[in-house]
Amino acid sequence: MSLLCRRCLVSGLVQGVGYRVFVQDAAIREKVSGYVRNLVDGRVETVLSGTIESVERVEQALQLGPAGSRVDRVDVTDHAVEAFGEVFEIRATTRRTGE
């Protein structure tokens, strides 16, 4: 089983619309670990770790978002594999822009 870890930066109307909970639900459903958090510049950052197939399914969900959201762009980069265990958490907003 090959594992994949990716960092995704999501732009658009993605804060204040339930986007982080939507991402957490998708990740838990697909058994993907990692985290999601708001960035101060209005984007949402998520790090996804799991099987290639599971991570790709969550990435597809990122493009859709919940009702009331608008996803303009998702920038995806490979990320060093981290040990998140089996947890996918919503983290506090970070003060940095994520880049």
Protein Blocks (a to p, Z undefined) as FASTA:
>chain_A
ZZdddddddedjfehnlmmmmmmmmmmmnopacdddddfkopacddddddfklmmmmmmm
mmnopghiacfbdcddddddddebjadcdddddfbeoZZ
